[in-house]
Amino acid sequence: MEELGFSPNVVIYTTLIDGCCKNGDLERAKMLFTKMEELGPVPNEYTYTVLINGLFKKGLGKDGLVLYEKMQRKGVIPSLYTYNSVMKEYCNEGKIGKAFEMFDEMRERRVACNVVTYNILIGGLCREKRLWEAEKLVGQMERSGISPNLITYNSLIDGFCNGGELEKAMFLFDQMKTKGQSPSLVTYNILISGFSRAKDSTKVANLVKEMEERGIRPSKVTYTIVLDALIRSESTEKAFELYSFMQEKAGLVPDVYIYGVLIHGLCVKGNMKDAWKLFKSMGEMQLKPNDVIHNMMIQGYCKQGSAYRALRLVQEMGEKGLVPNVASYTSVIGVLCKDGKWQEAEALVKEMIESGFKPSVSMYNLISKTKHNTLLKISSSD
């Protein structure tokens, strides 16, 4: 454009920066912004907001906040969207106090809040478990003439479910329906998860039934939550019935998380034969067991005293570029020592150190004791 004698105005620059941010090209976006600062036109509140938001979405919170401070120093008044973007970042970082300082500043500057502003703060308070403050803010929101929407209710219901206040969560659930707000799949999943953790299988079943009556089809997330609840309540048989139903009737293909839930349940029950079958069947579904599932299997074999099976899985993890956790290393070394296999235990300690873990003194003592006892037995038999 400049080569043709045209000078891009602030709207064109802002549009270009926005496009770069949406494509994830933050370096080019920052370069264009710097060019504006050096050669003109002067960036306005929309230009700043677009780049600040782009930095936040890329996980560059610190850079975004530095740019926001620069915006204020330059005397550029933040817009509603700027405030919402920065407040959301503060809430995500757990700096809820800073977010409320901005909220007060908005009112001082007579910048009208919208439902997004309130939802950001309500969500932040709920994550901090400041539930009654969140509910109080909803009242303030309504007095300002802004009605709570689906996101508002989902945040509150999630907060009360996580806080174990399920009656209050159900009260809000009923309230939203009374006020004409239809629950979504997310709403039901939040409640099902809450009642699953409380091991209230009746309530879980009722919620699943209600969501289906409303024409909301349970998702993989829903099935994963219910399967996990059944496994936790030791209803393994029912869990596998649901697993079969999910595939045959609902037409959903299990993912890594669903396999993880079922394998965990089998390992806890000590049913390593079926756990191994399920573990191997993942390959048939073109799914790769992750480090969490490998560690579950290792722990299961260790509890069973199957040292070599556990050790083989540790080796397999290394071949796949996965790293066992400290608990798995400790358990396998413990079982190897119990079987008198101190050489294998020593080799595993070496591997553990190479993986960046620091073995405990008690682990070294256990191996040393095993080595001493084994050699003593050999010498006495001679």
Residue, then its C-alpha position, 0 to 999 in steps of 0.5 A: m500500500e505504501e509503495l502505491g502512495f497509500s498510507p494505512n489508517v488506524v482502522i487498517y492497521t488494527t484490522l491487520i493486527d487483529g488478523c495476525c493475532k487470530n492466526g497466532d502470528l504475535e510477532r508480526a502483530k507486535m511489529l505492526f504495532t511498533k511501526m504505528e508507534e514510530l511512524g503513525p497513525v497513533p494506536n487507539e483503544y481498539t488497536y491496544t485491545v486487539l493486541i492485548n487480547g491476542l497476547f492473553k490468548k497466546g498465554l503471554g499474560k505478562d506482556g499483555l498487562v505491560l501493554y495495558e499499563k503502557m496504554q494508560r500511560k499514553g492517555v488512551i482510555p480503555s473501552l469496555y472490551t479492554y476492561n473485560s479482557v484484562m479483568k479476565e486475565y487477572c481472574n485467570e491468574g487468581k488476582i481477583g482483587k486486581a479485577f475488582e479494582m478495575f471494576d471500580e475504575m470502570r464505574e468511576r469512569r462511567v464505563a457501562c458493564n455488560v453481562v460479560t463483565y459480571n460473568i468474568l468476576i462471578g467466575g473468578l469468585c467461584r474459582e476462589k470458592r467465594l461463593w456467597e460473594a459471587e451470589k451477592l454480585v448476581g444480585q447487584m447485576e440484576r439491580s443494574g438491569i442485567s439478567p444472568n445468562l447461561i454462563t452466569y448460572n453454570s459458573l455458580i452451579d459449578g462453584f457450589c458443586n465443587g464446594g460440596e453444596l449440592e442442595k444450593a446447586m440444585f436450587l440454582f438449577d431450578q431457579m434458572k429453569t423457572k426464569g426461562q433459562s434452559p440448561s445446557l449439556v455443560t450444566y448437566n455435566i457439572l451437576i452429574s459430576g457433583f453428584s457423582r463425587a457425592k456417590d449419589s447414583t439416584k440423582v445422577a440417573n435422574l439428571v441423565k434421564e431429565m437431560e435426555e427428555r429435554g433432547i440433550r444427548p449425553s456426551k463422552v464427557t457425561y459418560t466418563i463422569v458416570l463411569d468414574a462414579l460407578i467405578r468409585s462406588e465399586s459398581t464395576e459390572k454396571a460400569f462395563e454395562l454402560y461402557s457397552f451401551m455407550q458404544e452399541k446404542a449411543g454410537l460413541v467411540p471410547d477415548v483415552y480418558i474412558y479407558g483410563v477410568l475403566i482400567h483404574g477400576l480394574c487395577v484397584k480391584g486387582n483384576m489385572k487380567d481384564a485390565w491388561k486385555l483392556f490396555k491392549s485393546m486400546g491399540e486396536m482402537q488406534l489409541k495410545p495409552n498415556d503415562v497415567i494409564h501406564n502408571m496405573m497398570i504398573q501400580g496394579y502389577c506391583k500390588q499383585g507382586s508381579a515384579y517383571r510385568a511391572l518392570r516390562l511396562v516401565q521399559e515399554m514407557g521408555e521405548k515410547g518416550l514416556v516417563p514413569n512417575v516417582a510412585s511407579y519407580t518406588s513401587v517397582i523397586g520395592v517389589l523387586c527388592k521383596d523378590g531379592k532382585w537387587q541388581e534389577a532394582e539398582a538398574l532401575v534407580k540409575e534410570m530413575i536418576e537419569s529421568g530427573f528423579k531423586p531416590s530417597v535414602s530409604m530406597y537406597n537402604l532397602i536395596s542395600k539391605t536386599k543386596h546384603n541378605t541375598l549375598l549372605k544367602i548365597s555364601s551360606s549355601d556354599 
